[in-house]
Amino acid sequence: MDKKILFLHIPKAAGQTFYKILGRTGYFYNLGSDPEKRIDEFISLASDSRNQYAGIEGHMGYGLHKYFNEESTYITFMRDPVDRVISFYNYIICNPMHYLHNDLVKENSIMPLNDFLDANITQEIDNLQVRLLSSTDGKINSRKTVTENDYNAAINNVDRHFSVVGIVEQFNLSLLLMKYTLGLSNIYYKQTNVGVYKKQKIDGDTFEKIECLNRLDCKFYKRQYNVLIETALNCENIESHFNRFVRGNIRYGGIMSALNFFKKIIK
């Protein structure tokens, strides 16, 4: 595919793993750990400098495609909103460099998940996926209240300008559809940045609170999950291709683990 690719990385939705796959296709402008600053820097580049990149990857909202002179398309991965929020909470606690870490962890005391949901210290647990997909300028728009109008805008943006909206819970199937759609030649992977957290028991009230905070995300996630499955079912020989990919990826994972082991020995 000759189009510029914009990988809209929703936080805690398999982005780090996909970066490595996408990086095999070309040199992308990465938004890094300070996306707002990096977006402004990208916009300030001369047109020729922007167009030298194969696309953009990172935490961003919809809208940056207008800064390319060439045709472009978006891809992203959505994740079950409840699981994403819980993963985000655990990630904050385990990473001292996260901007919210000191708000949740103080003198060996950790803010409970339920209190975090009530604290109103970040909009990243409030319909973040619709927030990003309905953006107009590429920014996260963290202060904005997400409404039904934003939900409809997200649908319009996705239907018009996204080649594939992957689903984390159907990661392999999503990759296979991206291979078909974008012409990716090598989609084998070994998972990156997978959180190893103590399994938490989430009570029904907390589960419902997360769902309520992310009502529009939940609705949008279900929509796109169904779209993904329907698209896959319409692909010829999808089951055999899927099974062949899964088997190949297991072998790839074993090879990569062995290589990493020998690298450690050599060091």
N, C-alpha and C positions, 0 to 999 in steps of 0.2 A: 504493500500500500504506500502511495506517494504522499498521502495526507500527513500533516502535522498531527501528532498524537498528544493529547493532554490527559495525563493520568491524575484524576481528582482523587487524592488519597484521603479517605475518611479515617480519622484517627481510630486506632485499634480495630482495623478491618483488613488485616493481611497485607498491608502496604509494603512492609520491609521485604517480605518474600517476593512480592511481585516486582519490586525495583530491579532485582537481579535478573529476572526474566526479561523485563523491558529494556534493560541496559544492553542486552545483546543485539538490539535492533538499531542502535545509534546513540548519539551523544545528546542527552537531555539536560535542559536547564532545571537544576534541582533547587527547590525552595528552602531546603534545610530546616534548621531549628528556629528560624525567625522569618516565617513566610511573609508577614506583612512588609518587612523591610525588603526582602528579596523580590517581592512582587513590584514594589515601587522601583527598584533598581532595574528590573526587566523592562518595565514600561519606559524608563528613561533611556534605554539603549537605542541606538540608531536602528532603523528598519532592517538594514542588511545584517547587522549583528544579531538581531532577534531571529532572523530567518536562517541563520547558520545552524540552529539547533533542530534536532529531530522533533522536539516538542518540549513540553513542560511536565514535571512530575513533582508532587508534594501536596501539603495541606493547603488547599485553596478552594474557593467557590467557583461556580460557573461564571464565565465572562471573559477570560483572558484570551480566548481564541481570536478576538477582534484585533489583537496586536500582531497577528501574523498576516502577511500578504497572500499566503497560499491557503489552499483548502485545509480544513482541520476536522478532527473528530475527537470526542471524549470517550474515555473508559473509566470505570470505577468499580469498587466492590462495596456492597452494602452488607451489614451484619445485623443479626437479630438485635433489636434495640436494647432489650433487657440485658443480654449477654455483653453487649458492647459497653454499657454503662458500668456493669460490675467489673469488667476487665479494665476499664479506664480508672476506676477507683483503686483497684489493686496495683495498677501500674504506678499511680501517684505515690502510694505508700512505699513501694519498693525502690523508687528512684529519687534519691535526695536532690538531684539536679532539676527535677520537675518544678515548674513555677508554683504549683499548689502544694508541694510536699510539706512545707513548713506550716501550712494552714491545717493539715490533717494529722501531722506527727509532731508532738510536743512532749519533750522529756519522757520519752518511752511510752507516752499515752497516744493511742490512735483513735481518731474520730470514727465512731461507728458509721457504717454505710447509711443507715436510716437518718442519722444526723447530717451527714454529707448531703443527702438529697434535700434536706430542709434548709441548708445553710445559705443558699443563694449566692455562692461565691464564684460560680462559673456557669456559662450558658452551654458548655460542651456536653451537658447531660440533659439538655432541653431541646429535643427535636433537631439535633445537630445535622443529621443527614439531609433532611429537607431544607434546613438552613443553608447548607452549602450548595445543594442542587438548585436552589431557587435564587441564588445570588445573581447580581447583574454586573458586578465589577471585579469578580475574582476574590473579593475579601470575605472574611468569615462572618462579618456583621453580627458580632457577639452581643451587642446591646439590643438588637431587634427582637420584638415578640413575633414568633412564627404563627401565621394564621392560615386559614383555608385558602386564601389567595396565594400564599407562598406554596402551599401544597399543589395547587393547580399550575402555578408557574414552573414548579419542579417537573411535573408531568410533561408540560410543554417542552421544556429544555431537554429532557431525556428522550422524548419521542422524536424530536427534531435533530438532535446533535450528538447523541451517544450511540456508538457502534454496539457496545455491550455494557450492560450493567450486571456485573458479576455478583454472586452471592457467596459469602465466606463459607457458609454451611454446605455449599455445593461448589467448593473451590476447584476441584479437578474438572468438573463439567463446565464451569465458567471459563477455565483456561482453554479447554478444547474449543469452545465457541469463539473465543478470542483468536485462537489459531486459525480457524476457518475464516473469520471476518477480517482480521488484520494481516493475515499471511505470516504470522509468527512461525519461524522455522524450528525453534527449540524452546519448548515450554517445560522441560524437566526442571525440577527444583528440589531443594532441601530447605525445610522451613527455617525462617529467620525470626529472631526477636519474639520467640514464643514464651509467654509468661509462665513461670512455674510457681503457682500460688497454692496455698493451702485451700483445699476445697471448703467453701462456705455453705452453710445451710441458710438459704434465703426464705424467710417466712412469707406467707401469703400477702400480708399487708405491705411489706417492702416490695414484693414483686408487683403488686397492683400500683404502688406509688410510682415506680419506674415507668410502668406502662402509661400511667396518667400523664406523667411529665413528657412522655414521648408518644403521645397519641397519634400524631401525624406521621411520625417516623414508623410506627407500627403499621399503620395503614399503607404507607408507601412501600415498606419492606415486603408486605404480603403481596402487593400488586406486582412488584418486580420479581419476586420469587416465582409467581405463576407465569410471568412473561418468559423467564429463563427456561422453565420446564417445558412450556409450550413450544418455544423456539427449538429446543433440543429435540423434542419429539418429531418435529418437522424435518430434521436433518437425516439424510439417508445413511443407513448403517451406523447410527450413532452409538448403539450399544456395543458393537464389536470394536469400534474406534476407541470408545471409552475404556473398555476392558484392556485393550492393548496398551493404551497410555498408562493406565494404573500399574500394570505389570512392569512396563518399562521404567516408570518412575521409582518403583521399589528397587529395581536394580541400580538406577542412578543414585538413589539415596545411599545404598550400600557402598558403592564405589567412592562417593564423596566422603563418607564416614571413614573409610579405609585410608584415603589420601590425607585427611586431616589428622588421623592417628599417626601416620608415618612422618608428617610434617613436625608433629610434636616431638617424636623420637629424635629426628635429625637436629632439632633445636637443642 
